[in-house]
Amino acid sequence: MTVIHALLRRFALALLVAAASGCATLPPDAGQNPADPWEAYNRNVALFNEGVDSLIVKPLAQIYDGVVPQPVRTCIGNILDNLRMVPTTLNRLLQAEIDLFGHGIGRLLVNTTVGFAGCFDAASDLGIPAQYSDFGVTLGKWGVDPGPYFVLPLLGPSTVRDAAGRIPGDFLNPQIQLRQASQYPVYFTVDVLDTRSRLFPVEKRLEETGLDRYTAVRDFYLDRRRRLVGGEINAPLPVYEDPGDDPPAPAASK
């Protein structure tokens, strides 16, 4: 209970930090971007999310990153990615992407067997690279407009379409079954810490550029979703090599 109480205290502190910070500082043109008409709301939710991250998630991820050896973290990350291939593959079927559906089945079979439940990415070595999709991408391929950019409390960047797609998308995800298992809290915690630790290099590069964090995250998210809907099988995280590199500017969303 001590750990739980400590986390609850940190969460309460995050609320206080967000409240004490007041409203997020808005640029003069806030809300004028057609893709982000709710910028005032979004910036305040993003500010709250950053408070929770800085007080709870990031410190725990730093401990995870420092205590767990790199080979073990790589294995854990590969296993989690292998689990994510199940909803990706099912969504390929819903998108009538038969070639990519077969690609996903092949990747799952190889990594689950030869790769020891996904610990090793044997499929990439055999020329079957990673891919990613979800129900929000499926809706996009069906012609559903993304709608405005929408920052979700605790969950982060989204759009109206992607937020709505999270609910039916859960039914395509076998990980939902783990929520009924006693081990789910462990799985959820490891998933969050692994995901957060992978963002450290990107976060560092972004800080070095001096770019507005909110704008950079928004533009990257919208650009990546556009690319996924447009057919890119696994739009990667950005790596800003030097302060002269800008994040990708979002083209017209799909």
C-alpha positions as CSV (number, residue, x, y, z in Angstrom):
1,M,0.0,0.0,0.0
2,T,3.0,2.3,0.6
3,V,3.8,2.4,-3.2
4,I,0.1,3.0,-4.1
5,H,-0.1,5.8,-1.6
6,A,3.1,7.3,-2.9
7,L,1.7,7.2,-6.5
8,L,-1.6,8.8,-5.4
9,R,0.3,11.6,-3.6
10,R,2.3,12.2,-6.8
11,F,-0.9,12.2,-8.9
12,A,-2.4,14.7,-6.5
13,L,0.7,16.8,-6.7
14,A,0.5,16.7,-10.5
15,L,-3.1,18.1,-10.2
16,L,-1.8,20.9,-7.9
17,V,1.1,21.7,-10.3
18,A,-1.3,21.9,-13.2
19,A,-3.7,24.1,-11.2
20,A,-0.9,26.3,-9.9
21,S,0.4,26.8,-13.4
22,G,-2.9,28.2,-14.4
23,C,-3.9,28.2,-18.0
24,A,-1.2,27.2,-20.5
25,T,0.4,30.1,-22.3
26,L,-1.4,30.6,-25.6
27,P,0.3,31.9,-28.7
28,P,-1.4,34.8,-30.5
29,D,-2.7,32.6,-33.3
30,A,-4.0,29.9,-31.0
31,G,-7.1,28.1,-32.5
32,Q,-6.5,29.5,-36.0
33,N,-5.0,26.2,-37.2
34,P,-7.9,24.4,-39.0
35,A,-6.5,21.1,-37.6
36,D,-6.4,22.4,-34.0
37,P,-9.4,24.7,-33.4
38,W,-9.5,23.6,-29.7
39,E,-5.9,24.6,-29.0
40,A,-6.7,26.4,-25.7
41,Y,-8.3,23.3,-24.3
42,N,-5.6,21.0,-25.8
43,R,-2.7,23.0,-24.4
44,N,-4.2,22.9,-20.9
45,V,-4.8,19.1,-21.0
46,A,-1.2,18.7,-22.4
47,L,0.1,20.8,-19.5
48,F,-1.7,18.5,-17.0
49,N,-0.4,15.4,-18.8
50,E,3.2,16.8,-18.7
51,G,2.7,17.4,-14.9
52,V,1.7,13.8,-14.4
53,D,4.5,12.6,-16.6
54,S,7.2,14.7,-14.8
55,L,6.1,13.6,-11.3
56,I,5.2,10.0,-11.9
57,V,5.8,8.3,-15.3
58,K,9.2,9.8,-16.2
59,P,10.9,9.2,-12.9
60,L,9.7,5.6,-12.9
61,A,10.8,5.1,-16.5
62,Q,14.2,6.5,-15.6
63,I,14.5,3.9,-12.9
64,Y,13.4,1.2,-15.3
65,D,16.0,2.5,-17.9
66,G,18.8,2.5,-15.3
67,V,18.1,-0.8,-13.5
68,V,17.0,-3.1,-16.4
69,P,19.9,-4.0,-18.7
70,Q,19.6,-3.0,-22.3
71,P,19.3,-6.6,-23.7
72,V,16.4,-7.2,-21.3
73,R,14.7,-4.0,-22.2
74,T,15.1,-4.8,-25.9
75,C,13.5,-8.3,-25.3
76,I,10.6,-6.7,-23.4
77,G,10.1,-4.1,-26.1
78,N,10.1,-6.8,-28.8
79,I,7.6,-8.9,-26.9
80,L,5.2,-5.9,-26.5
81,D,5.6,-5.0,-30.2
82,N,4.8,-8.6,-31.1
83,L,1.6,-8.4,-29.1
84,R,0.7,-5.2,-30.9
85,M,1.0,-7.0,-34.2
86,V,-2.2,-8.9,-33.5
87,P,-4.5,-5.8,-33.7
88,T,-2.4,-4.5,-36.5
89,T,-2.9,-7.6,-38.6
90,L,-6.6,-7.8,-37.8
91,N,-7.0,-4.1,-38.9
92,R,-5.2,-5.0,-42.2
93,L,-7.9,-7.5,-42.9
94,L,-10.6,-4.8,-42.1
95,Q,-8.8,-2.5,-44.5
96,A,-8.8,-5.2,-47.2
97,E,-5.0,-5.0,-47.3
98,I,-4.6,-8.7,-48.1
99,D,-0.8,-8.5,-48.8
100,L,-0.2,-6.7,-45.5
101,F,-2.5,-9.0,-43.7
102,G,-0.3,-11.9,-44.9
103,H,2.8,-9.9,-44.0
104,G,1.4,-9.5,-40.5
105,I,0.6,-13.2,-40.1
106,G,4.1,-14.1,-41.3
107,R,5.7,-11.7,-38.9
108,L,3.7,-13.0,-36.0
109,L,4.4,-16.6,-36.7
110,V,8.2,-16.1,-37.1
111,N,8.7,-13.9,-34.1
112,T,6.4,-15.9,-31.8
113,T,8.2,-19.2,-32.7
114,V,11.8,-18.6,-33.9
115,G,11.9,-15.3,-31.9
116,F,10.8,-16.9,-28.6
117,A,7.5,-15.2,-28.1
118,G,8.8,-12.1,-29.8
119,C,11.9,-11.6,-27.6
120,F,14.0,-11.6,-30.7
121,D,13.0,-9.8,-33.9
122,A,13.8,-12.7,-36.2
123,A,11.2,-11.6,-38.7
124,S,13.0,-8.4,-39.6
125,D,16.2,-10.4,-40.2
126,L,14.2,-12.5,-42.7
127,G,12.9,-9.4,-44.6
128,I,9.6,-9.1,-42.8
129,P,9.8,-5.6,-41.3
130,A,7.6,-4.2,-38.5
131,Q,4.3,-2.5,-39.4
132,Y,1.7,-0.7,-37.4
133,S,-2.0,0.0,-37.8
134,D,-5.0,0.5,-35.5
135,F,-8.8,1.1,-35.8
136,G,-8.3,4.8,-36.2
137,V,-6.2,4.1,-39.3
138,T,-8.9,1.7,-40.5
139,L,-11.5,4.4,-40.2
140,G,-9.2,6.8,-42.1
141,K,-8.9,4.3,-44.9
142,W,-12.7,3.9,-44.9
143,G,-12.8,7.7,-45.6
144,V,-13.6,9.0,-42.1
145,D,-12.2,12.5,-41.7
146,P,-9.9,12.8,-38.7
147,G,-11.7,15.8,-37.3
148,P,-9.9,18.3,-34.9
149,Y,-6.8,17.5,-33.0
150,F,-7.8,16.4,-29.5
151,V,-5.5,15.8,-26.5
152,L,-6.9,13.2,-24.2
153,P,-6.3,13.4,-20.4
154,L,-3.4,11.0,-19.5
155,L,-3.6,9.3,-22.9
156,G,-2.2,12.2,-24.9
157,P,-2.4,13.2,-28.6
158,S,-5.4,12.1,-30.7
159,T,-8.0,13.3,-33.1
160,V,-11.8,13.0,-32.8
161,R,-11.6,10.0,-35.2
162,D,-8.8,8.3,-33.4
163,A,-10.3,8.9,-30.0
164,A,-13.6,7.3,-31.1
165,G,-11.6,4.4,-32.7
166,R,-10.1,3.5,-29.4
167,I,-13.3,1.9,-28.1
168,P,-14.0,-0.7,-30.9
169,G,-10.2,-1.0,-31.4
170,D,-9.9,-2.6,-28.0
171,F,-12.1,-5.5,-29.1
172,L,-9.5,-6.3,-31.8
173,N,-6.7,-6.3,-29.2
174,P,-5.9,-9.5,-27.4
175,Q,-4.3,-7.5,-24.6
176,I,-7.8,-6.5,-23.5
177,Q,-8.1,-10.1,-22.2
178,L,-5.2,-9.5,-19.8
179,R,-7.3,-6.9,-18.0
180,Q,-9.2,-9.8,-16.5
181,A,-6.0,-11.4,-15.3
182,S,-4.3,-10.8,-12.0
183,Q,-1.1,-10.1,-13.8
184,Y,-2.5,-7.2,-15.8
185,P,-1.2,-4.5,-13.5
186,V,2.3,-5.8,-14.0
187,Y,1.8,-6.0,-17.8
188,F,0.3,-2.5,-17.9
189,T,3.2,-1.0,-15.8
190,V,5.9,-2.6,-17.9
191,D,4.2,-1.4,-21.1
192,V,4.0,2.2,-19.9
193,L,7.6,2.2,-18.7
194,D,8.9,0.6,-21.8
195,T,7.0,3.0,-24.1
196,R,8.1,6.1,-22.0
197,S,11.8,5.0,-21.9
198,R,11.8,4.7,-25.7
199,L,10.9,8.4,-25.9
200,F,13.9,9.6,-24.0
201,P,16.2,10.1,-27.1
202,V,13.4,11.9,-29.0
203,E,12.6,14.1,-25.9
204,K,16.3,15.0,-25.5
205,R,16.6,16.0,-29.2
206,L,13.4,18.0,-29.1
207,E,14.6,19.9,-26.0
208,E,17.8,20.7,-27.7
209,T,16.0,22.3,-30.6
210,G,14.1,24.8,-28.4
211,L,10.9,24.2,-30.3
212,D,7.5,24.6,-28.7
213,R,6.8,21.2,-27.3
214,Y,3.1,21.3,-27.8
215,T,3.3,22.3,-31.5
216,A,6.1,19.8,-32.2
217,V,4.1,16.9,-30.7
218,R,0.9,18.0,-32.4
219,D,2.5,18.3,-35.8
220,F,4.4,15.1,-35.5
221,Y,1.2,13.2,-34.4
222,L,-0.9,14.5,-37.3
223,D,1.8,13.9,-39.8
224,R,2.4,10.3,-38.6
225,R,-1.4,9.5,-38.7
226,R,-1.6,11.0,-42.2
227,R,1.3,8.8,-43.4
228,L,-0.2,5.7,-41.8
229,V,-3.6,6.2,-43.4
230,G,-1.7,7.0,-46.7
231,G,-0.1,3.6,-46.7
232,E,3.2,3.9,-44.8
233,I,3.4,0.6,-42.9
234,N,5.3,1.9,-39.8
235,A,6.0,5.7,-39.6
236,P,8.8,5.9,-37.1
237,L,9.4,8.3,-34.2
238,P,11.2,11.4,-35.2
239,V,14.9,12.0,-34.4
240,Y,16.0,15.6,-34.5
241,E,19.6,15.5,-35.3
242,D,20.5,19.1,-34.5
243,P,18.8,22.4,-33.5
244,G,18.4,23.2,-37.2
245,D,16.2,20.2,-37.8
246,D,12.4,20.9,-37.5
247,P,9.7,18.3,-36.9
248,P,7.8,17.3,-40.0
249,A,5.1,19.9,-40.8
250,P,1.7,18.2,-41.1
251,A,0.3,18.0,-44.6
252,A,-3.5,17.9,-45.1
253,S,-4.8,15.3,-42.7
254,K,-6.6,12.2,-43.9
